[in-house]
């Protein structure tokens, strides 16, 4: 892709992760020059290495999706320091011509204080409890306060697409269970903002080519969706009658964001419908069905993780 007769060089950090891998693939297909170094090729915690890399490769845009690696579903003790070092090493070595698009998280609002359609103005009402979210929170505060034309933070909530860890991510997990003839077990129904990865790619493309007055945006679809509806869509697409079990009654704490600022910035943006996006993902998993880890799916790690989160953050408030 060209801008002002110049091929745009993009650095995608976190290229081994679900988001980074998809973005690397999609931007490469669109004729950008994409650099997606692995950790042994570029250690973002190494200040000097970051400076050398950005200069050597004439980077125009950084899409920062990297975070400290999980061990199972737990972050190491140094997650906050390492996340901050990665961001500030990149920021330190930016030339005036580089734009950095940081991928934030709705967890910055504080899990224990989530509510329906949280707006950007709700940010900083609460400080996140966990170290990973706290690092994201601190980075967003910096982007907001410095108010630089070079920095934008796109705050993600639920996001899904191919390459995600189907052991732990609900939509992929439910699709895989449908393909394997296993029941879809939901700890408690809940409403989420689930953004399709291909839509994120288009939104990031807008920010690559356009400057924005606002610097932090909730990147969420307009229509939220609950887990039972997702399971029913999967059943409809598959033609199966996979059993859907819900272990706890009622609706859990909603995780959704107000996207008015994003839509004001992007104009008439059309999000992919949930059904169309899930259909594409279902087709993808059908092509790799023979390579799925059936034993891991049978252990239902996603369900155990969902139970743990509900117990840790929300059950006390619901009572």
Secondary structure, DSSP 4 states (H G I P E B T S, - for coil): -EETTEEPEEEEESTTSHHHHHHHHHHHHTT-EEE---TTT--TT-HHHHHHHHHHTT--EEEE---PPEETTEE-TTHHHHHHHHHHHHHHT--TT-EEEEEEEGGGG-GGG--TTB-GGGTTSS--SSHHHHHHHHHHHHHHHH--TTEEEEEE-EEE-TTS-TTT-HHHHHHHHHHHT--EEEEEE-EE-EEEHHHHHHHHHHHHH---S-SEEEE--SS-EEHHHHHHHHHHHHT----EEEEEEEE---B-B--HHHHHHH-S--PPPHHHHHHHHHHHHHHTGGGS-HHHHHTTHHHHHHHHHIIIIIHHHH-
